[in-house]
Structures are given as structure tokens and as C-alpha cells.
Amino acid sequence: MKLNTKVVTGSVKLNYVNIKEARSNALSSEPKYSITIIIHKESNTMDKIYEGIYNATKNGLDIWDGKVPDNLITCLKDGDATGRKEYEDSFYINATSKYRPQVVDKDLKILSPDELYNGCLGRVSINFYPYNHKESGNCGISCELLNLQKLKDGEKIVNRASAVDDFSVAYDDGILV
């Protein structure tokens, strides 16, 4: 019997919102929708996340020859390790899906994907699942994006440096042109 691995979060911050059009990345040629979920470390949601990952790990015993691999990779990451202000005192999870998630507001009215942006607050339904890539030797727990609920606007997160910031230090390579 498979253990329940679905989680509906409490209020979380959304980042890298890619739910308008599925895109491919270097890890997968299959186009997917994706989002980064930022969860404060003190949030009650963390108990649900831990339970979902634990259950997915138990479910993974079937594909990992009955034992948890020593090199198990999980989708739950420590935001403090990023050095980014938006991730302080938080964990984050990257969730993907080949299916477009539905988006609703607080009153469960359907919203356009355009209503979500990096920094808004919402709830997310996700599903944790085990994987075993025998070719690469990678085993772990991934997160599938299911649906989204926008709760309220938040401070926008800019995931890109400006050209002024990048080039504010004078450059001199000593080569005359």
C-alpha cells in the first residue's frame, strides 16, 4: 500500500513562476511548468512537507531494493545556503509538472496564470515521489506541482542583476585595443 505523499501548503512565497508555458531545461528535454516554493522554517507547513517526503521515501523502498540509498537527494533545500535575502530563514522546493496547474484565488475563482508573479503569496498543492535513475546513479525524492491558490500580493522578487550592478566596477585588463 502506497503512503500519502500529497501536501497542500499553508501560506508560502512563490518564485521562478513558470506556469504560462511549459519549458524544457538542461535536466529534461520534456517541457514542464515549474515554480519555486519558499517556506519559512517556522511554518506549520514544514510538518506536512516532512511527512510527505518521509512517505515518499518509504514508497521508494520498492525501487531502491528495500533500503534508503546513502546518497539520497531530496527536493527540500535550505534557503539560508543561497545567501539571498528572500530565502533567509526558509526552505525552498522546486516543483514541476508536465500538466498546467490550475490557479484560483482565495474565493476559489479561476485566475489567469498572469496573476501570479515572483514574490506573491499563495498556497500550493504538491506531490512528492521517489525516483531512481540507474544510469546516473541518482536516487531521490522529487516534487510534482499540482495546483496553485493566490492569497495576496507580495514584494516582487527580481531574479536578475541589473547591468549597472554587473558593470559598476571599472574594468582594466591591461590590453590596449
SELUM-867173 format. One record per residue (C-alpha): residue number from 0; residue in three letters; x, y, z. Coordinates in nm, 3 decimals. Layout:
(pt NUM,'ALA',(X,Y,Z));
...
! end
This chain:
(pt 0,'MET',(0.000,0.000,0.000));
(pt 1,'LYS',(0.140,0.339,-0.103));
(pt 2,'LEU',(0.157,0.609,0.164));
(pt 3,'ASN',(0.003,0.954,0.101));
(pt 4,'THR',(0.256,1.199,-0.043));
(pt 5,'LYS',(0.027,1.487,-0.139));
(pt 6,'VAL',(0.066,1.814,0.054));
(pt 7,'VAL',(-0.137,2.133,0.046));
(pt 8,'THR',(0.079,2.408,0.192));
(pt 9,'GLY',(-0.015,2.700,0.410));
(pt 10,'SER',(0.091,3.047,0.300));
(pt 11,'VAL',(0.419,3.038,0.107));
(pt 12,'LYS',(0.613,3.279,-0.115));
(pt 13,'LEU',(0.632,3.194,-0.486));
(pt 14,'ASN',(0.939,3.243,-0.703));
(pt 15,'TYR',(1.054,3.147,-1.053));
(pt 16,'VAL',(0.688,3.125,-1.152));
(pt 17,'ASN',(0.670,2.943,-1.487));
(pt 18,'ILE',(0.308,2.840,-1.533));
(pt 19,'LYS',(0.210,3.013,-1.858));
(pt 20,'GLU',(0.405,2.788,-2.092));
(pt 21,'ALA',(0.587,2.460,-2.036));
(pt 22,'ARG',(0.962,2.486,-2.093));
(pt 23,'SER',(1.249,2.242,-2.130));
(pt 24,'ASN',(1.567,2.269,-1.927));
(pt 25,'ALA',(1.912,2.111,-1.926));
(pt 26,'LEU',(1.797,1.825,-1.700));
(pt 27,'SER',(1.497,1.722,-1.907));
(pt 28,'SER',(1.403,1.762,-2.270));
(pt 29,'GLU',(1.036,1.725,-2.178));
(pt 30,'PRO',(0.873,2.069,-2.143));
(pt 31,'LYS',(0.737,2.136,-1.793));
(pt 32,'TYR',(0.567,2.401,-1.585));
(pt 33,'SER',(0.760,2.494,-1.273));
(pt 34,'ILE',(0.771,2.703,-0.958));
(pt 35,'THR',(0.992,2.752,-0.655));
(pt 36,'ILE',(0.807,2.739,-0.325));
(pt 37,'ILE',(0.967,2.933,-0.036));
(pt 38,'ILE',(0.850,2.812,0.308));
(pt 39,'HIS',(0.950,2.984,0.631));
(pt 40,'LYS',(1.134,2.738,0.859));
(pt 41,'GLU',(0.889,2.804,1.147));
(pt 42,'SER',(0.579,2.745,0.930));
(pt 43,'ASN',(0.335,2.468,1.025));
(pt 44,'THR',(0.360,2.365,0.660));
(pt 45,'MET',(0.703,2.215,0.732));
(pt 46,'ASP',(0.544,1.930,0.930));
(pt 47,'LYS',(0.336,1.842,0.623));
(pt 48,'ILE',(0.642,1.867,0.398));
(pt 49,'TYR',(0.846,1.638,0.625));
(pt 50,'GLU',(0.562,1.384,0.633));
(pt 51,'GLY',(0.521,1.393,0.253));
(pt 52,'ILE',(0.895,1.341,0.197));
(pt 53,'TYR',(0.906,1.067,0.462));
(pt 54,'ASN',(0.615,0.885,0.298));
(pt 55,'ALA',(0.770,0.921,-0.048));
(pt 56,'THR',(1.093,0.777,0.094));
(pt 57,'LYS',(0.903,0.478,0.234));
(pt 58,'ASN',(0.730,0.435,-0.103));
(pt 59,'GLY',(1.072,0.446,-0.271));
(pt 60,'LEU',(1.191,0.130,-0.096));
(pt 61,'ASP',(1.025,-0.064,-0.380));
(pt 62,'ILE',(1.255,0.094,-0.639));
(pt 63,'TRP',(1.566,0.114,-0.418));
(pt 64,'ASP',(1.598,-0.259,-0.343));
(pt 65,'GLY',(1.442,-0.229,0.003));
(pt 66,'LYS',(1.674,0.031,0.156));
(pt 67,'VAL',(1.716,0.407,0.151));
(pt 68,'PRO',(2.024,0.499,-0.057));
(pt 69,'ASP',(2.311,0.668,0.127));
(pt 70,'ASN',(2.327,0.937,-0.140));
(pt 71,'LEU',(1.953,1.018,-0.140));
(pt 72,'ILE',(1.880,1.358,-0.298));
(pt 73,'THR',(1.572,1.547,-0.182));
(pt 74,'CYS',(1.393,1.843,-0.334));
(pt 75,'LEU',(1.386,2.026,0.003));
(pt 76,'LYS',(1.673,2.276,0.015));
(pt 77,'ASP',(1.797,2.519,0.283));
(pt 78,'GLY',(1.729,2.875,0.170));
(pt 79,'ASP',(1.995,3.018,0.402));
(pt 80,'ALA',(2.258,2.844,0.187));
(pt 81,'THR',(2.161,3.062,-0.112));
(pt 82,'GLY',(2.273,3.384,0.054));
(pt 83,'ARG',(1.963,3.557,-0.088));
(pt 84,'LYS',(1.753,3.784,0.134));
(pt 85,'GLU',(1.425,3.639,0.000));
(pt 86,'TYR',(1.528,3.291,0.116));
(pt 87,'GLU',(1.651,3.378,0.469));
(pt 88,'ASP',(1.510,3.158,0.748));
(pt 89,'SER',(1.333,2.948,0.484));
(pt 90,'PHE',(1.345,2.622,0.298));
(pt 91,'TYR',(1.260,2.601,-0.070));
(pt 92,'ILE',(1.134,2.337,-0.309));
(pt 93,'ASN',(1.140,2.334,-0.687));
(pt 94,'ALA',(0.822,2.171,-0.818));
(pt 95,'THR',(0.748,2.079,-1.180));
(pt 96,'SER',(0.471,1.926,-1.386));
(pt 97,'LYS',(0.411,1.837,-1.748));
(pt 98,'TYR',(0.049,1.947,-1.689));
(pt 99,'ARG',(-0.050,2.312,-1.646));
(pt 100,'PRO',(-0.159,2.377,-1.288));
(pt 101,'GLN',(-0.493,2.539,-1.223));
(pt 102,'VAL',(-0.478,2.875,-1.047));
(pt 103,'VAL',(-0.752,3.005,-0.816));
(pt 104,'ASP',(-0.794,3.300,-0.581));
(pt 105,'LYS',(-0.897,3.296,-0.212));
(pt 106,'ASP',(-1.261,3.253,-0.317));
(pt 107,'LEU',(-1.168,2.962,-0.549));
(pt 108,'LYS',(-1.241,3.162,-0.864));
(pt 109,'ILE',(-1.022,3.064,-1.160));
(pt 110,'LEU',(-0.739,3.311,-1.223));
(pt 111,'SER',(-0.519,3.366,-1.524));
(pt 112,'PRO',(-0.162,3.240,-1.477));
(pt 113,'ASP',(-0.064,3.606,-1.534));
(pt 114,'GLU',(-0.196,3.685,-1.185));
(pt 115,'LEU',(0.096,3.500,-1.023));
(pt 116,'TYR',(0.443,3.652,-1.010));
(pt 117,'ASN',(0.773,3.615,-0.827));
(pt 118,'GLY',(0.708,3.729,-0.469));
(pt 119,'CYS',(0.331,3.687,-0.440));
(pt 120,'LEU',(0.192,3.474,-0.156));
(pt 121,'GLY',(-0.013,3.165,-0.212));
(pt 122,'ARG',(-0.084,2.805,-0.131));
(pt 123,'VAL',(0.037,2.516,-0.343));
(pt 124,'SER',(-0.075,2.155,-0.378));
(pt 125,'ILE',(0.221,1.931,-0.448));
(pt 126,'ASN',(0.304,1.562,-0.456));
(pt 127,'PHE',(0.636,1.405,-0.353));
(pt 128,'TYR',(0.761,1.096,-0.536));
(pt 129,'PRO',(1.072,0.877,-0.537));
(pt 130,'TYR',(1.296,0.829,-0.839));
(pt 131,'ASN',(1.584,0.601,-0.931));
(pt 132,'HIS',(1.796,0.697,-1.232));
(pt 133,'LYS',(2.007,0.385,-1.261));
(pt 134,'GLU',(2.215,0.526,-1.549));
(pt 135,'SER',(2.345,0.818,-1.341));
(pt 136,'GLY',(2.318,0.650,-1.002));
(pt 137,'ASN',(2.098,0.933,-0.872));
(pt 138,'CYS',(1.818,0.840,-0.634));
(pt 139,'GLY',(1.592,1.082,-0.460));
(pt 140,'ILE',(1.264,1.249,-0.386));
(pt 141,'SER',(1.118,1.499,-0.635));
(pt 142,'CYS',(0.817,1.726,-0.617));
(pt 143,'GLU',(0.531,1.744,-0.864));
(pt 144,'LEU',(0.338,2.072,-0.897));
(pt 145,'LEU',(-0.039,2.018,-0.887));
(pt 146,'ASN',(-0.235,2.344,-0.833));
(pt 147,'LEU',(-0.195,2.699,-0.702));
(pt 148,'GLN',(-0.401,2.942,-0.497));
(pt 149,'LYS',(-0.307,3.311,-0.487));
(pt 150,'LEU',(-0.363,3.453,-0.140));
(pt 151,'LYS',(-0.228,3.806,-0.174));
(pt 152,'ASP',(0.023,4.031,-0.340));
(pt 153,'GLY',(0.376,4.044,-0.203));
(pt 154,'GLU',(0.701,4.225,-0.266));
(pt 155,'LYS',(0.823,4.134,-0.613));
(pt 156,'ILE',(1.139,3.929,-0.630));
(pt 157,'VAL',(1.381,4.030,-0.904));
(pt 158,'ASN',(1.587,3.727,-1.005));
(pt 159,'ARG',(1.827,3.914,-1.223));
(pt 160,'ALA',(2.104,4.166,-1.162));
(pt 161,'SER',(2.094,4.496,-1.348));
(pt 162,'ALA',(2.365,4.587,-1.599));
(pt 163,'VAL',(2.461,4.880,-1.374));
(pt 164,'ASP',(2.524,4.639,-1.084));
(pt 165,'ASP',(2.718,4.398,-1.305));
(pt 166,'PHE',(2.947,4.660,-1.456));
(pt 167,'SER',(2.976,4.921,-1.179));
(pt 168,'VAL',(3.340,4.826,-1.109));
(pt 169,'ALA',(3.577,4.978,-1.364));
(pt 170,'TYR',(3.741,4.718,-1.588));
(pt 171,'ASP',(4.100,4.730,-1.699));
(pt 172,'ASP',(4.251,4.416,-1.848));
(pt 173,'GLY',(4.571,4.598,-1.946));
(pt 174,'ILE',(4.520,4.520,-2.313));
(pt 175,'LEU',(4.530,4.814,-2.549));
(pt 176,'VAL',(4.294,4.798,-2.842));
! end
